[in-house]
């Protein structure tokens, strides 16, 4: 999948938004499958499509670089927004390299795994799924950032 570059996210990203809705969620974490991987562009595009599609406000939260202390604040921010009727998308860095994202991901309703073609190694992707639990994921998306 290529990241969106125009005002409106690509048709691929719009379809990805609707695919995430196969599972009922109010909070979604978007995270890369390997250390140093990218997920921000996907999270941003999903929030943009969601804001157009849904009547409720969508909040995009960056949890990149969070430590355990910040993780608690992220969870409170996420759950407070959901409690007020909104949807939340939280972008995290790899939980393989930064375990502070694990409690945030476990507090969310669902997760989306971002796999970079030519970059993500199978062991990191598998470890990410093991750390969070397979049932937590709504799916995975492949990114070709070199295209």
C-alpha positions in Angstrom: 0.0 0.0 0.0 1.3 3.4 -0.9 0.8 6.3 1.6 -1.7 8.9 0.7 -0.3 12.1 -0.7 -3.3 14.2 -1.7 -6.0 15.9 0.4 -8.1 12.7 0.3 -6.5 9.4 1.3 -6.1 6.9 -1.5 -8.8 4.4 -2.4 -6.6 1.7 -0.8 -6.6 3.6 2.5 -10.3 4.2 2.3 -10.8 0.5 1.8 -8.5 -0.2 4.7 -10.7 2.0 6.9 -13.8 0.0 6.1 -11.8 -3.3 6.6 -11.0 -2.2 10.1 -14.7 -1.8 10.8 -15.2 -5.6 10.5 -14.4 -5.6 14.2 -16.2 -3.2 16.5 -13.8 -0.7 18.0 -13.7 2.7 19.6 -9.9 2.7 20.1 -7.4 1.4 17.5 -3.7 1.3 17.8 -1.6 1.3 14.6 1.9 0.0 15.0 4.8 -1.1 12.9 5.8 -4.8 12.9 9.5 -4.1 13.4 11.8 -1.7 15.3 12.2 1.5 13.3 9.2 0.8 11.2 6.6 3.3 10.0 2.9 3.6 11.0 2.2 7.3 11.3 1.1 7.8 7.7 -1.4 5.0 7.9 -2.8 6.2 11.3 -3.1 9.7 10.0 -4.9 8.6 6.8 -7.3 6.4 8.8 -8.2 9.3 11.1 -8.8 11.4 8.0 -11.1 8.9 6.3 -12.8 8.2 9.6 -13.5 11.9 10.2 -15.3 12.0 6.9 -17.2 8.7 7.4 -18.2 8.9 11.0 -20.3 11.5 12.8 -18.3 11.2 16.0 -15.0 13.0 16.5 -11.8 11.0 15.8 -8.8 11.8 17.9 -5.3 10.9 16.6 -2.8 10.4 19.4 0.9 9.8 18.9 2.4 7.4 21.4 5.7 7.2 19.7 8.6 7.6 22.0 6.4 7.0 25.1 7.9 5.5 28.2 5.9 3.6 30.9 4.9 6.8 32.6 3.6 8.3 29.4 1.8 5.1 28.6 -0.6 5.6 31.6 -1.3 9.1 30.3 -2.0 7.8 26.8 -4.4 5.3 28.2 -6.3 7.9 30.2 -6.4 10.2 27.2 -7.7 7.4 25.0 -10.3 6.1 27.4 -11.5 9.6 28.3 -12.1 10.4 24.6 -13.9 7.1 24.0 -16.1 7.7 27.1 -17.2 11.0 25.7 -18.4 9.2 22.5 -15.4 9.7 20.3 -13.1 7.3 18.4 -9.4 7.2 19.0 -6.5 6.1 16.8 -3.2 5.8 18.6 0.0 5.4 16.6 2.8 3.5 18.4 6.3 2.6 17.6 7.3 -1.1 17.6 6.5 -2.9 20.9 9.4 -5.1 20.2 11.8 -2.2 20.7 9.6 -0.2 23.1 7.5 -2.3 25.4 5.8 0.9 26.8 3.4 0.6 23.9 2.2 -2.8 25.1 -0.2 -1.6 27.9 -1.6 1.1 25.5 -2.2 -1.6 22.8 -3.8 -3.9 25.4 -6.1 -1.1 26.6 -7.3 -0.4 23.1 -10.1 -2.4 21.4 -8.1 -3.4 18.4 -4.8 -3.1 16.6 -3.5 -2.8 13.0 -0.1 -4.1 12.1 2.0 -2.2 9.5 4.4 -4.3 7.6 7.0 -2.6 5.4 8.0 -4.5 2.3 11.7 -5.2 2.2 12.2 -4.0 5.8 10.0 -6.0 8.2 11.5 -9.3 9.4 9.2 -12.2 10.1 10.5 -12.7 13.7 9.6 -9.1 14.7 6.2 -9.3 13.2 5.5 -12.7 14.9 6.8 -11.4 18.2 4.6 -8.3 17.9 1.5 -10.5 17.4 2.6 -12.8 20.3 3.1 -9.8 22.7 -0.4 -8.4 22.0 -2.4 -11.5 21.2 -3.6 -12.5 17.8 -7.2 -11.8 18.6 -6.5 -8.1 19.2 -5.6 -7.5 15.6 -8.1 -6.4 12.9 -5.4 -7.2 10.4 -2.2 -6.2 8.8 -1.3 -3.8 6.0 1.8 -3.8 3.8 3.5 -0.6 3.0 5.8 0.0 0.1 7.5 3.2 1.2 10.1 3.0 -1.5 7.6 3.3 -4.3 
